[in-house]
């Protein structure tokens, strides 16, 4: 009797261990985008880029103004960048799910190995006890009640054996499914990565095209005159918008009023230093032709897509496309102070929105009359452009 009781305890302990192991790993299949679905999304974005390219080619065959040409190139750049941004987002999503699948695969493998170990212990126990089977347990009953107890033991042991084997099969199935899923997601991730690299190359080629276009304008007096006039018209438009916005905010009451102090540097990825400026607040002789021109702010180069942040708390009075400035943000800080951020690749905040000091408002780019990625930062006092030097605490430069 003691031998059988001891054996039953061993079986029961093994069953508890197996149940505990099985309960720790409730696997669920996660819905994930297939490579085909992701490719469909890519195709839709690619169609937008193709349409922008077709429009650009059509415009090239016409007698164009500088603004039309630059706008066409900017639209192409934005459409292509949207494709890359989507590819990057999908790649990050697939990568995260891939890591999760690997973790679940590792859990399934560990569970299988643990259950095999328990199963091995069970077989080893029978071997050490000799030729003891289910019928031996029943036939050695000493009474009818003992027989019933032994039959229940046999049923429990058989149920445990079956459950353990089924559990091993289930874990084997899980491992195979996860292995297949990981292989598919790796294929998807690689396809997205390849597509992203392709689009990056296309965008760089388009940016180079714009830089070449702008460089040619710098050597063409007629074209350059158009650029100067566009910038002057854009500056007058800024004054008009400021007058309109500050008038309406005065009547309705402003949520924030600037009372002095140093403003926040608008491009955190670059040091707040004169050496970070590619151009300052200067009145300079035109590089070609006669006369002078004004550069009404600080140009701060940065990487494409770098954060552009609010120099101070305030209310957004303009968020959109402005000829010459490209994608532009203007913030009213109250007290007659307005800051402007031009040539952005994308805008994060909307007109009428309240922003805090240092809040991300846009992403760096080269839209509008621009030859490279940078933030054109202006300080306007009662509508007029003033040097940002005293406001940012960064010395002006003469170029």
C-alpha positions as CSV (number, residue, x, y, z in Angstrom):
1,X,0.0,0.0,0.0
2,X,2.7,2.5,0.9
3,X,4.4,1.9,-2.5
4,X,1.2,2.8,-4.3
5,X,0.4,5.8,-2.1
6,X,4.0,7.0,-2.7
7,X,3.5,6.5,-6.5
8,X,0.1,8.3,-6.4
9,X,1.8,11.3,-4.7
10,X,4.4,11.3,-7.4
11,X,1.7,11.3,-10.1
12,X,-0.3,14.0,-8.4
13,X,2.8,16.2,-7.9
14,X,3.7,15.7,-11.6
15,X,0.2,16.6,-12.7
16,X,0.2,19.8,-10.5
17,X,3.5,20.8,-12.1
18,X,2.2,20.2,-15.6
19,X,-1.0,22.1,-14.9
20,X,1.1,25.0,-13.5
21,X,3.3,25.1,-16.6
22,X,0.4,25.0,-19.0
23,X,-1.5,27.8,-17.2
24,X,1.5,30.1,-17.5
25,X,1.4,30.2,-21.3
26,X,-2.1,31.2,-22.6
27,X,-1.2,31.9,-26.3
28,X,-3.4,34.0,-28.6
29,X,-2.9,34.7,-32.2
30,X,-2.5,38.4,-32.9
31,X,-4.0,40.0,-35.9
32,X,-1.2,41.6,-38.0
33,X,-1.1,43.3,-41.4
34,X,0.0,41.1,-44.2
35,X,2.7,42.0,-46.6
36,X,0.0,42.4,-49.2
37,X,-2.0,44.8,-47.1
38,X,1.1,46.9,-46.3
39,X,2.0,46.9,-50.0
40,X,-1.6,48.2,-50.9
41,X,-1.0,51.1,-48.6
42,X,2.4,51.8,-50.2
43,X,0.8,51.7,-53.6
44,X,-1.8,54.3,-52.6
45,X,0.9,56.6,-51.4
46,X,3.0,55.9,-54.5
47,X,0.1,56.9,-56.7
48,X,0.1,60.4,-55.0
49,X,3.8,60.7,-55.6
50,X,3.3,59.7,-59.3
51,X,0.6,62.3,-59.7
52,X,2.8,65.0,-58.2
53,X,5.6,63.9,-60.6
54,X,3.2,64.1,-63.5
55,X,2.1,67.6,-62.5
56,X,5.8,68.7,-62.2
57,X,6.5,67.4,-65.7
58,X,3.5,69.2,-67.1
59,X,4.5,72.4,-65.4
60,X,8.1,72.1,-66.8
61,X,6.7,72.2,-70.3
62,X,5.0,75.6,-69.7
63,X,6.4,79.0,-69.2
64,X,6.7,79.0,-65.4
65,X,7.2,81.5,-62.6
66,X,9.7,80.7,-59.9
67,X,6.8,80.2,-57.4
68,X,5.1,77.6,-59.6
69,X,8.3,75.6,-60.1
70,X,9.2,75.6,-56.4
71,X,5.7,74.8,-55.4
72,X,5.7,71.8,-57.7
73,X,9.0,70.5,-56.4
74,X,7.8,71.0,-52.8
75,X,4.6,69.0,-53.4
76,X,6.7,66.2,-54.8
77,X,9.0,66.3,-51.8
78,X,6.1,66.2,-49.3
79,X,4.3,63.4,-51.1
80,X,7.5,61.3,-51.2
81,X,8.2,62.0,-47.6
82,X,4.7,60.9,-46.6
83,X,5.5,57.5,-48.1
84,X,8.7,57.2,-46.2
85,X,7.0,58.3,-42.9
86,X,4.3,55.6,-43.4
87,X,7.0,53.0,-44.2
88,X,8.9,53.9,-41.1
89,X,5.8,53.7,-39.0
90,X,4.9,50.3,-40.4
91,X,8.4,49.0,-40.0
92,X,8.4,50.0,-36.3
93,X,5.1,48.2,-35.8
94,X,6.3,45.1,-37.6
95,X,9.6,45.1,-35.6
96,X,7.7,45.4,-32.3
97,X,5.4,42.5,-33.2
98,X,8.4,40.5,-34.4
99,X,10.1,40.9,-31.0
100,X,6.9,39.9,-29.3
101,X,6.6,36.7,-31.5
102,X,10.2,35.8,-30.6
103,X,9.4,36.2,-26.9
104,X,6.3,34.0,-27.2
105,X,8.2,31.4,-29.2
106,X,10.8,31.3,-26.4
107,X,8.1,30.8,-23.9
108,X,6.5,28.0,-25.9
109,X,9.9,26.3,-26.3
110,X,10.6,26.5,-22.5
111,X,7.1,25.1,-21.8
112,X,7.7,22.1,-24.1
113,X,11.1,21.4,-22.6
114,X,9.6,21.6,-19.0
115,X,6.8,19.2,-19.9
116,X,9.1,16.8,-21.5
117,X,11.2,16.8,-18.4
118,X,8.1,16.0,-16.3
119,X,7.2,13.3,-18.7
120,X,10.7,11.9,-18.5
121,X,10.5,11.8,-14.7
122,X,7.2,9.9,-14.9
123,X,8.7,7.3,-17.2
124,X,11.8,7.0,-15.0
125,X,9.6,6.5,-11.9
126,X,7.8,3.5,-13.6
127,X,11.2,2.1,-14.6
128,X,12.6,2.3,-11.1
129,X,9.4,0.7,-9.6
130,X,9.6,-2.3,-11.9
131,X,6.8,-3.7,-14.1
132,X,3.9,-2.0,-12.4
133,X,1.0,-1.2,-14.7
134,X,-2.6,-0.1,-14.4
135,X,-3.9,-3.7,-14.0
136,X,-1.4,-4.5,-11.3
137,X,-2.7,-1.6,-9.3
138,X,-6.3,-2.8,-9.6
139,X,-5.6,-6.5,-9.1
140,X,-3.8,-5.9,-5.8
141,X,-6.8,-4.3,-4.2
142,X,-7.5,-5.8,-0.7
143,X,-11.2,-4.9,-0.6
144,X,-14.0,-3.6,-2.7
145,X,-13.6,0.0,-1.3
146,X,-9.9,-0.3,-2.0
147,X,-10.7,-1.5,-5.5
148,X,-12.8,1.6,-6.1
149,X,-10.1,3.9,-4.8
150,X,-7.5,2.1,-7.0
151,X,-9.8,2.4,-10.1
152,X,-10.1,6.1,-9.4
153,X,-6.3,6.4,-9.1
154,X,-6.0,4.6,-12.5
155,X,-8.5,6.9,-14.1
156,X,-6.7,10.0,-12.7
157,X,-3.3,8.7,-13.9
158,X,-4.6,7.9,-17.4
159,X,-6.3,11.3,-17.6
160,X,-3.0,12.9,-16.6
161,X,-1.1,10.9,-19.2
162,X,-3.5,11.9,-21.9
163,X,-3.5,15.6,-20.8
164,X,0.3,15.7,-20.7
165,X,0.6,14.2,-24.2
166,X,-2.0,16.6,-25.6
167,X,-0.3,19.5,-23.9
168,X,3.0,18.5,-25.5
169,X,1.3,18.3,-28.9
170,X,-0.3,21.7,-28.4
171,X,3.0,23.3,-27.5
172,X,4.6,21.7,-30.5
173,X,1.9,23.2,-32.7
174,X,2.4,26.6,-31.1
175,X,6.1,26.5,-31.7
176,X,5.5,25.6,-35.4
177,X,2.9,28.4,-35.8
178,X,5.1,31.0,-34.2
179,X,8.1,30.0,-36.3
180,X,6.0,30.5,-39.4
181,X,4.7,33.8,-38.2
182,X,8.1,35.1,-37.4
183,X,9.4,34.1,-40.9
184,X,6.4,36.0,-42.5
185,X,7.0,39.1,-40.4
186,X,10.7,39.1,-41.1
187,X,9.8,39.0,-44.8
188,X,7.4,41.9,-44.3
189,X,10.0,43.9,-42.3
190,X,12.6,43.4,-45.0
191,X,10.2,44.5,-47.7
192,X,9.4,47.6,-45.8
193,X,13.0,48.4,-45.2
194,X,13.9,48.0,-48.9
195,X,11.0,50.2,-49.8
196,X,12.0,52.8,-47.3
197,X,15.6,52.9,-48.6
198,X,14.3,53.3,-52.2
199,X,12.0,56.2,-51.2
200,X,14.8,57.9,-49.3
201,X,17.0,57.8,-52.4
202,X,14.2,59.3,-54.5
203,X,13.6,62.1,-51.9
204,X,17.3,62.9,-51.9
205,X,17.3,63.1,-55.6
206,X,14.4,65.5,-55.6
207,X,16.0,67.7,-52.9
208,X,19.1,67.8,-55.1
209,X,16.9,68.9,-58.0
210,X,15.5,71.7,-56.0
211,X,18.9,72.8,-54.8
212,X,20.1,72.9,-58.4
213,X,17.1,74.8,-59.4
214,X,17.6,77.4,-56.7
215,X,21.3,77.7,-57.5
216,X,20.5,78.4,-61.1
217,X,18.1,81.2,-60.0
218,X,20.9,82.8,-58.0
219,X,22.7,83.2,-61.3
220,X,19.6,84.5,-63.3
221,X,18.9,88.1,-62.5
222,X,15.3,87.9,-63.7
223,X,14.5,84.8,-61.7
224,X,16.3,86.2,-58.7
225,X,14.3,89.3,-58.8
226,X,11.1,87.2,-58.7
227,X,12.4,85.5,-55.5
228,X,13.2,88.8,-53.9
229,X,9.7,90.2,-54.8
230,X,8.1,87.0,-53.5
231,X,9.9,87.3,-50.1
232,X,9.0,91.0,-49.8
233,X,5.3,90.2,-50.6
234,X,5.4,87.4,-48.0
235,X,6.8,89.8,-45.4
236,X,4.0,92.2,-46.1
237,X,1.5,89.4,-45.8
238,X,3.0,88.5,-42.4
239,X,2.5,92.1,-41.2
240,X,-1.1,92.0,-42.4
241,X,-1.8,88.7,-40.6
242,X,-0.2,89.9,-37.4
243,X,-2.3,93.1,-37.5
244,X,-5.4,91.1,-38.0
245,X,-4.6,88.5,-35.3
246,X,-3.5,91.0,-32.7
247,X,-6.5,93.2,-33.3
248,X,-8.9,90.3,-32.8
249,X,-7.0,89.0,-29.7
250,X,-7.0,92.4,-28.1
251,X,-10.8,92.5,-28.4
252,X,-11.3,89.0,-27.1
253,X,-8.5,89.0,-24.5
254,X,-5.2,87.0,-24.9
255,X,-4.5,83.9,-22.8
256,X,-0.8,84.9,-22.5
257,X,1.1,88.2,-22.6
258,X,4.9,88.3,-23.1
259,X,6.4,90.7,-20.5
260,X,10.1,90.2,-21.3
261,X,12.9,87.7,-20.8
262,X,15.0,85.5,-23.1
263,X,13.1,83.3,-25.6
264,X,13.6,79.6,-26.0
265,X,16.0,78.5,-28.8
266,X,13.7,77.1,-31.6
267,X,15.9,74.3,-32.9
268,X,16.9,72.0,-29.9
269,X,19.0,69.7,-32.1
270,X,21.5,72.6,-32.7
271,X,23.4,74.6,-30.2
272,X,22.2,78.1,-29.4
273,X,25.3,79.8,-30.9
274,X,26.2,82.2,-33.7
275,X,28.1,79.2,-35.3
276,X,24.7,77.4,-35.7
277,X,23.4,80.2,-38.1
278,X,23.7,80.0,-41.8
279,X,22.4,83.5,-42.2
280,X,21.7,86.4,-39.8
281,X,19.4,89.4,-39.6
282,X,21.1,91.4,-42.3
283,X,20.5,94.1,-44.9
284,X,22.8,93.1,-47.7
285,X,23.7,93.9,-51.3
286,X,22.1,91.6,-53.8
287,X,24.5,88.9,-55.1
288,X,23.4,89.8,-58.7
289,X,22.0,93.0,-60.2
290,X,21.8,96.3,-58.2
291,X,20.2,97.3,-54.9
292,X,19.9,95.7,-51.5
293,X,17.7,93.2,-49.8
294,X,16.7,92.3,-46.3
295,X,17.0,89.0,-44.5
296,X,14.4,89.3,-41.8
297,X,15.5,86.6,-39.4
298,X,17.9,83.9,-38.3
299,X,18.4,80.8,-40.5
300,X,19.2,77.7,-38.4
301,X,20.1,74.6,-40.4
302,X,19.0,71.2,-39.0
303,X,18.3,67.7,-40.2
304,X,15.2,67.0,-42.2
305,X,12.3,66.3,-39.8
306,X,14.1,67.7,-36.8
307,X,11.9,69.2,-34.1
308,X,11.0,72.9,-34.3
309,X,9.7,74.2,-30.9
310,X,7.9,77.3,-29.7
311,X,10.1,80.1,-28.5
312,X,7.5,81.1,-25.9
313,X,4.0,80.3,-24.8
314,X,1.2,81.8,-26.9
315,X,-1.5,81.3,-29.5
316,X,-0.9,80.0,-33.1
317,X,-2.2,82.7,-35.5
318,X,-1.0,81.0,-38.7
319,X,-0.4,77.4,-39.6
320,X,-0.1,76.6,-43.3
321,X,1.5,77.3,-46.6
322,X,2.8,80.9,-47.3
323,X,4.5,81.7,-50.5
324,X,8.2,82.3,-50.0
325,X,8.2,80.8,-46.4
326,X,6.7,77.4,-47.4
327,X,5.0,75.7,-44.5
328,X,4.9,78.3,-41.8
329,X,3.9,78.7,-38.2
330,X,3.3,82.1,-36.5
331,X,2.7,82.4,-32.8
332,X,1.3,85.5,-31.0
333,X,2.9,85.8,-27.5
334,X,1.0,88.9,-26.6
335,X,2.5,92.3,-25.8
336,X,3.0,92.9,-29.5
337,X,5.4,90.0,-29.9
338,X,5.0,87.4,-32.6
339,X,7.5,84.7,-33.7
340,X,7.6,83.0,-37.1
341,X,9.0,79.6,-38.1
342,X,9.4,79.0,-41.9
343,X,10.4,76.4,-44.5
344,X,9.0,73.5,-42.4
345,X,8.5,70.0,-43.9
346,X,5.3,69.5,-41.8
347,X,3.2,71.3,-39.2
348,X,2.3,69.9,-35.8
349,X,0.0,72.6,-34.4
350,X,-3.1,74.4,-35.9
351,X,-4.3,77.9,-36.0
352,X,-6.0,79.0,-32.8
353,X,-4.2,76.4,-30.7
354,X,-2.5,77.5,-27.5
355,X,1.1,76.3,-27.2
356,X,3.6,76.2,-24.3
357,X,7.3,77.3,-24.3
358,X,9.4,74.5,-25.9
359,X,6.4,72.6,-27.3
360,X,7.1,70.9,-30.7
361,X,5.2,72.9,-33.4
362,X,6.7,71.8,-36.7
363,X,9.4,69.6,-38.3
364,X,12.4,71.1,-40.1
365,X,12.4,71.1,-43.9
366,X,13.2,73.1,-47.0
367,X,9.8,74.2,-48.4
368,X,9.3,77.6,-50.1
369,X,12.3,79.7,-51.2
370,X,14.9,77.5,-49.6
371,X,18.1,75.8,-50.7
372,X,18.4,73.4,-47.8
373,X,16.8,72.1,-44.6
374,X,16.6,74.9,-42.0
375,X,14.4,76.9,-39.7
376,X,13.9,80.5,-40.7
377,X,13.1,82.2,-37.4
378,X,11.7,85.7,-37.1
379,X,10.8,88.0,-34.3
380,X,8.1,90.5,-35.1
381,X,7.3,93.4,-32.8
382,X,4.0,95.1,-33.6
383,X,4.3,93.5,-37.1
384,X,7.8,94.7,-37.9
385,X,10.8,92.3,-38.1
386,X,13.5,92.9,-35.6
387,X,16.8,91.2,-34.9
388,X,16.3,88.0,-32.8
389,X,19.7,88.7,-31.1
390,X,18.5,90.3,-27.8
391,X,15.5,87.9,-27.6
392,X,17.4,84.7,-28.1
393,X,20.7,85.8,-26.5
394,X,22.6,84.6,-29.6
395,X,24.7,87.2,-31.4
396,X,23.8,88.2,-34.9
397,X,26.1,87.3,-37.9
398,X,26.8,89.5,-40.9
399,X,26.1,87.0,-43.6
